[in-house]
Amino acid sequence: MAAPFVFSNLPVELVRDILEHAAHSDRATARNLTLVSSAVRRWTDPILYDTVVLSTARSLRAFVAAIANKPSDFMSTCVRNLGIFTLGPVQSIDRVLTACAGVQSLACGFSLPSYIQTQGTQAVQALKQPREQHLLGLACRDGWDASLVGSTVTHLRIHLTSFDSSRPESPFAFGSTPGPESGWDRLKALPSLSHLAIVYRPSGSTPPTAIIPHLSRLLPSQSNGDGEDCLPSLQLILVQVVGAKKDAAFADETVKALNAAAESAAGQARRIVAELAPSSAARQWEESVRGGQGVWDKAESIVRKRLETK
């Protein structure tokens, strides 16, 4: 005789709450629940697709196939966090971005110039209201275009490829191409930006703390108001210092020196916080969108304490 269904005497609404809670708690459970019945799949599929991480060409192809098998608006309404860390094919990346138009947090680990060259910027500009974007590794190596960052983005993380304090008008570079188009000016196209994180590898030729005055100019204050250099909505700059294992001591000392310089400079510079970069920025992003500590959480706490003791 068949065993009775354990939930058979419970209201459907309560059964749904229980199964959705189980799906939220464990991804393997969520995948298994999609096999129970079509009704349970409708409840748990949105949870399973809430955060999508594509780290290989194989996972990218599989997700493109999943797009074809879902209702036309499923991905745009269900996928809130999207990480693409495979090089391509760029045509498939473009199809994913087009399908996931409702994404709120987007992390890119593929070459943005290569993507723009073949696919343009239409898919990214069509994102409805992205809040976070992370341009990691290869995404910034050869430069990036502000048109690939949504105008509604408030939190942005980028890799800084070089810093030259001898060029006060354009000390920052985000790509291998020289000239102002590689510098900080492109951020002025992002009016909503409130939180900025830069992944920074200091060089021996420039004192690490030389970056602090230049970063301070980006923060609005009573003295510079909406000046030419500042970003009017910017509240926090997080500097994630990169260092190899053999340079761990140097990276640690750099973090201490940057924080000390920010505090001693006072004013808006106290909104600049340095920390050691995570071993994997992509993994940190994924953990944060899955409910872990946010990328800017610790820095926000430090800034609050600094401002309280002014």
Helices and strands as residue ranges (DSSP letters): H 12-25, H 27-33, H 38-48, E 51-54, H 57-68, H 74-78, E 81-84, H 90-99, E 105-108, H 112-119, H 122-125, E 132-135, H 138-141, G 146-148, E 155-160, E 162-163, E 172-173, G 180-182, G 184-189, E 195-200, G 208-210, H 211-216, E 236-241, G 245-247, H 248-265, G 267-271, E 272-276, H 281-289, H 297-308
